[in-house]
Amino acid sequence: MDHFNRVRNILTEILDLDEQEISQDSYLVRDLDVESIDLLEVALALSTEFAIEVRDDEIFLRHLRTLIADAKAEGVDPVARIVETLPHIPEKRAKEMVADLGDGPVLKVRDLVDYVGHCCR
């Protein structure tokens, strides 16, 4: 089973959702109504399922807004800073995040999948 299906299985169990409700492009907070307590359960389940260390700040993009603000204040491209600081985030996705930030939390299911994939190399 690929990483996405395994992550989706974890999310369906924790969030009590149907598989069809979760796609790679589902926003965790905006679409799936994930709360902070759910994120703790997700982190634990991912850690167990994939035998990886889950760093909450990285996987859940907790400091993304600060990272972008600091990059802008330093005159550094925010996308480059994201990719440098969060190596599981591809450049294309980092660009989407920066453009989408005004609409609310940007964490998507694909970001969890990319984190797992990065950690399982």
Backbone torsions as a table, in degrees:
resi	resn	phi	psi	omega
1	MET	NA	134.9	-177.7
2	ASP	-75.9	168.5	-176.4
3	HIS	-58.9	-42.6	-178.6
4	PHE	-58.9	-48.0	-178.2
5	ASN	-62.9	-37.5	179.0
6	ARG	-68.4	-41.1	177.1
7	VAL	-65.6	-44.1	179.1
8	ARG	-60.4	-40.2	178.0
9	ASN	-60.6	-41.5	177.6
10	ILE	-62.4	-46.1	-179.0
11	LEU	-64.7	-40.7	-180.0
12	THR	-63.6	-38.3	-179.7
13	GLU	-69.6	-47.5	-176.2
14	ILE	-70.4	-40.1	-174.8
15	LEU	-93.9	-3.4	-178.9
16	ASP	54.9	53.6	179.8
17	LEU	-118.9	162.4	172.8
18	ASP	-82.9	149.7	179.3
19	GLU	-52.6	-40.6	-176.4
20	GLN	-63.0	-20.2	-178.8
21	GLU	-79.1	-10.8	-174.0
22	ILE	-118.8	119.6	174.4
23	SER	-121.1	172.6	177.4
24	GLN	-59.4	-31.7	-175.9
25	ASP	-94.7	9.1	175.9
26	SER	-70.4	131.0	172.9
27	TYR	-78.7	134.1	-178.4
28	LEU	-64.2	-47.9	-176.9
29	VAL	-84.2	-48.4	-175.1
30	ARG	-67.2	-42.4	-175.0
31	ASP	-98.1	-38.9	-172.4
32	LEU	-101.5	-0.5	178.3
33	ASP	56.1	37.6	178.9
34	VAL	-70.2	136.5	177.1
35	GLU	-110.6	169.0	-175.5
36	SER	-59.2	-36.1	178.3
37	ILE	-65.1	-36.0	177.0
38	ASP	-64.1	-38.9	-179.7
39	LEU	-62.3	-37.0	176.8
40	LEU	-62.0	-43.8	178.3
41	GLU	-65.1	-40.9	178.6
42	VAL	-62.0	-45.0	-180.0
43	ALA	-59.7	-45.9	179.6
44	LEU	-63.2	-44.8	-179.8
45	ALA	-64.6	-41.2	178.0
46	LEU	-64.6	-41.4	178.9
47	SER	-60.1	-43.9	-179.8
48	THR	-71.0	-48.4	-176.3
49	GLU	-61.5	-41.0	-173.7
50	PHE	-106.2	-0.4	-179.0
51	ALA	53.9	51.2	179.7
52	ILE	-128.0	160.5	172.0
53	GLU	-87.2	122.7	179.6
54	VAL	-100.8	118.7	175.7
55	ARG	-96.0	108.2	-174.8
56	ASP	-53.1	-43.5	-177.7
57	ASP	-61.1	-36.1	-178.7
58	GLU	-80.0	-51.7	-174.5
59	ILE	-66.5	-35.3	-177.1
60	PHE	-98.8	8.4	174.1
61	LEU	54.7	40.1	-174.2
62	ARG	-61.2	-29.3	-176.3
63	HIS	-111.5	21.0	-175.9
64	LEU	-59.4	-47.1	-178.6
65	ARG	-62.8	-40.9	177.7
66	THR	-66.1	-41.5	178.7
67	LEU	-58.9	-45.1	179.5
68	ILE	-67.4	-45.3	180.0
69	ALA	-61.9	-43.4	179.2
70	ASP	-64.2	-41.5	179.0
71	ALA	-61.5	-45.2	179.2
72	LYS	-63.0	-41.9	179.9
73	ALA	-63.9	-30.8	-179.7
74	GLU	-89.1	-1.8	-178.7
75	GLY	74.5	25.1	-179.6
76	VAL	-105.2	145.4	177.9
77	ASP	-63.0	120.4	-178.8
78	PRO	-59.2	-36.0	179.7
79	VAL	-63.7	-45.2	178.3
80	ALA	-61.6	-39.7	179.5
81	ARG	-65.4	-40.7	178.3
82	ILE	-61.1	-49.6	-177.9
83	VAL	-62.5	-37.8	179.5
84	GLU	-69.3	-41.7	-175.0
85	THR	-83.3	-34.8	-178.2
86	LEU	-120.5	80.6	-171.6
87	PRO	-62.9	-12.3	177.0
88	HIS	-81.4	-9.4	-179.7
89	ILE	-94.8	115.5	176.9
90	PRO	-68.9	157.0	-177.4
91	GLU	-57.0	-44.0	-179.3
92	LYS	-58.9	-42.6	-180.0
93	ARG	-68.7	-37.9	177.9
94	ALA	-60.6	-39.9	177.6
95	LYS	-63.0	-42.5	178.2
96	GLU	-61.3	-41.9	-179.2
97	MET	-61.1	-46.8	-178.5
98	VAL	-62.1	-42.7	-179.4
99	ALA	-69.7	-29.0	-172.2
100	ASP	-96.0	-5.0	-171.7
101	LEU	-58.2	-32.9	-177.9
102	GLY	-68.4	-16.6	-177.5
103	ASP	-90.8	-0.4	178.6
104	GLY	122.3	-166.8	-179.0
105	PRO	-56.2	134.7	-172.5
106	VAL	-102.7	-1.2	-176.8
107	LEU	-64.9	125.2	178.3
108	LYS	-115.0	164.0	176.4
109	VAL	-57.4	-39.8	-179.6
110	ARG	-59.0	-29.2	178.5
111	ASP	-68.5	-37.5	175.4
112	LEU	-65.4	-43.6	179.6
113	VAL	-62.3	-43.4	179.1
114	ASP	-64.8	-37.1	177.7
115	TYR	-63.5	-47.9	178.5
116	VAL	-59.4	-46.7	179.8
117	GLY	-59.9	-39.7	178.8
118	HIS	-65.4	-42.0	-178.3
119	CYS	-73.9	-23.9	-176.8
120	CYS	-92.8	9.6	179.9
121	ARG	-70.5	NA	NA
